[in-house]
Amino acid sequence: MGSGHSHTGAAPAGTAAGRHKSRLAMALGLTTAFMVAEVVGGLWTGSLALLADAAHMLTDAGGLALALIAIRFAERPATPEKTYGYVRAEVLSALTNAVVLLVLTVYILYEAYRRFQNPPEIIGGPMLAVAVVGLGVNLLSMKLLSGGSSESLNVKGAYFEVLSDMLGSLGVIVAAIVVLLTGWTIVDPIVGAGIGLFIVPRTWSLLKQAVHILLEGTPPEVDMALLKAKLSDIPGVVAVDDLHVWTLTSGLDAMSCHLVVDDMTKSAAILTAASAAMRSEFGLTHTTIQIEDEAIRGAPGHVTRL
């Protein structure tokens, strides 16, 4: 049944997230240091908005740490038990980040509801000062992570967390100014709730992407109908069976298929053409292509895969 096999391009030595681990480490240091200051400031001033932002900072620190741990695992070599190595650890990290953020948002909304019922006293001046420093820290962290966020789902998760904190810092600044000018302390839980609600759609999107990869769904940028048509158009190919495209981790997609051919003597040329088409037109360098003889396709015991 199978007479040809092509496995073009081994998995890259480093993942997309791995190329940005030093920036992740710097962002982790900044986030952890300021998180402590923000917790102290939140307790001192009585501000839920500051504490909500500090909670996001805690999640950021955990998310960044998870991202770095995941990268470390992803860099470990493949083994006979784990033939792809640990590259999926990055996706699991992104999934964990998304779940933790959603749970944390629920808590923040609950706390905001409690404070609507009984608004606490807020000290506006220190609240404003801490928020301004936080804004600077978040902007710097975003700059560190912005490049990797378009390449790695793992880094993207960390970037979204820092983005949410940056907007949270802006919200806290606005709340602090309102408290200072008007004494209207209920603006604090309003901003705290707003911080939580803002990140839900982005976090939900990250969660869906991570689950899609873990379920080995087709990468969104790959048009399966077009890909199958390209393979079918190769001279000598009469059918394309068992076609699959999936993502191992950010920046590393894989493809496998069976090509049914009318002349087995053309197998090498067909295999070369198919591999070249996948690489040049779809960016798929991690491919496994099996050649099958049309003459035995309908033989007893042979399974046709669609």
Residue pairs with C-beta under 8 A, 6 or more apart in sequence:
1 292
1 293
1 296
1 302
2 258
2 290
2 291
2 292
3 264
3 267
3 291
3 292
3 293
4 267
4 268
4 270
4 271
4 289
4 290
4 291
5 288
5 289
5 290
5 291
6 271
6 272
6 274
6 275
6 287
6 288
6 289
7 286
7 287
7 288
8 275
8 278
8 279
8 285
8 286
8 287
9 279
9 285
9 286
9 287
10 286
11 78
11 84
11 85
11 87
11 248
11 252
11 286
12 251
12 252
14 75
15 71
15 74
15 75
15 87
15 90
15 152
15 249
15 250
15 251
15 252
16 148
16 151
16 152
16 154
16 155
16 249
16 250
16 251
16 252
17 24
17 67
17 70
17 71
17 74
17 90
17 148
17 151
17 152
17 154
17 155
17 249
17 250
18 71
18 74
18 75
19 148
19 151
20 145
20 147
20 148
20 151
20 152
20 155
21 68
21 71
23 144
23 145
23 147
23 148
24 64
24 67
24 68
24 71
24 144
24 145
24 148
24 155
24 158
25 68
26 144
27 64
27 141
27 144
27 145
27 158
27 162
28 61
28 64
28 65
28 68
30 137
30 140
30 141
31 57
31 60
31 61
31 64
31 137
31 141
31 162
31 165
32 61
33 137
34 57
34 133
34 134
34 137
35 54
35 57
35 58
35 60
35 61
37 130
37 133
38 50
38 51
38 53
38 54
38 57
38 130
38 134
39 51
39 54
41 47
41 50
41 54
41 126
41 127
41 129
41 130
42 48
42 50
42 51
42 53
42 54
42 130
43 51
44 123
44 126
45 122
45 123
45 124
45 126
45 127
45 130
46 120
46 121
46 122
46 123
47 122
47 123
47 127
47 172
47 175
47 176
47 188
48 108
48 111
48 112
48 115
48 120
48 188
48 189
48 192
49 127
49 131
49 168
49 171
49 172
49 175
49 188
49 189
49 191
49 192
49 195
50 127
50 130
50 131
50 172
51 111
51 192
52 108
52 111
52 112
52 168
52 191
52 192
52 195
52 196
53 131
53 134
53 165
53 168
53 169
53 171
53 172
53 195
55 104
55 107
55 108
56 101
56 104
56 161
56 164
56 165
56 168
56 195
56 199
57 134
57 165
59 97
59 100
59 101
59 104
59 161
60 141
60 158
60 161
60 162
60 165
62 97
62 100
63 93
63 96
63 97
63 100
63 101
63 157
63 158
63 161
64 158
64 161
66 93
66 96
66 97
67 90
67 93
67 97
67 154
67 155
67 157
67 158
69 89
69 93
70 89
70 90
70 92
70 93
70 154
71 90
71 154
73 86
73 89
74 85
74 86
74 87
74 89
74 90
74 249
75 86
76 85
76 86
77 85
78 84
78 85
79 85
84 248
87 248
87 249
87 252
88 213
88 214
88 248
88 249
90 152
90 153
90 154
90 249
90 250
91 153
91 154
91 210
91 213
91 214
91 249
91 250
92 210
92 214
93 154
93 157
94 153
94 154
94 156
94 157
94 206
94 209
94 210
95 207
95 210
95 211
95 214
97 157
97 158
97 161
97 206
98 157
98 203
98 204
98 206
98 207
98 210
99 207
101 161
101 164
101 199
101 203
102 200
102 203
102 204
102 207
104 196
105 196
105 197
105 199
105 200
105 203
106 196
108 192
108 193
108 195
108 196
109 193
109 196
109 197
111 189
111 192
112 189
112 190
112 192
112 193
112 196
113 189
113 193
115 186
115 188
115 189
115 192
116 186
116 189
119 185
119 186
119 188
119 189
120 185
120 188
121 185
122 179
122 185
122 188
124 176
124 177
124 179
124 180
125 176
125 180
127 172
127 175
127 176
127 179
128 173
128 176
128 177
128 180
130 172
131 169
131 172
131 173
131 176
132 169
132 173
134 165
134 168
134 169
134 172
135 166
135 169
135 170
135 173
138 162
138 163
138 165
138 166
138 169
139 166
141 162
142 159
142 162
142 163
142 166
145 155
145 158
145 159
145 162
146 159
148 155
148 156
148 159
149 155
149 156
149 158
149 159
149 160
150 156
151 250
151 251
152 250
152 251
153 206
153 209
153 210
153 213
153 249
153 250
154 249
154 250
155 250
156 206
156 250
157 206
157 210
160 199
160 202
160 203
160 206
163 202
164 195
164 198
164 199
164 202
167 195
167 198
168 195
168 198
171 191
171 194
171 195
172 191
174 187
174 191
175 187
175 188
175 190
175 191
178 184
178 187
179 185
179 187
179 188
213 246
213 247
213 249
216 244
216 246
216 247
217 246
217 247
218 224
218 245
218 246
219 245
219 246
219 247
219 253
222 245
222 253
222 282
222 284
224 243
224 245
227 243
227 245
227 255
227 278
227 282
228 240
228 243
230 277
230 281
230 282
231 237
231 240
231 243
231 257
231 259
231 274
231 277
232 239
232 240
234 259
234 270
234 273
234 274
234 277
235 266
235 270
235 273
236 261
236 262
236 263
236 266
236 269
236 270
237 259
237 260
237 261
237 270
237 274
238 260
238 261
238 262
238 294
239 259
239 260
239 294
239 297
240 257
240 258
240 259
240 260
241 257
241 258
241 259
241 260
241 292
241 304
241 305
241 306
242 256
242 257
242 258
242 305
242 306
243 255
243 256
243 257
243 258
244 255
244 256
244 257
245 253
245 254
245 255
245 284
246 253
246 254
247 253
247 254
248 254
248 286
252 286
253 283
253 284
253 286
254 284
254 286
254 287
254 288
255 278
255 282
255 284
255 286
255 287
255 288
256 287
256 288
256 289
256 290
257 288
257 289
257 290
258 289
258 290
258 291
258 292
258 305
259 270
259 271
259 274
259 289
259 290
259 291
259 292
260 292
260 293
260 294
260 297
261 267
261 270
261 291
261 292
261 293
261 294
262 294
264 291
264 293
267 291
270 291
271 289
271 291
274 287
274 289
275 287
275 289
278 284
278 285
278 287
279 285
279 287
296 302
297 304
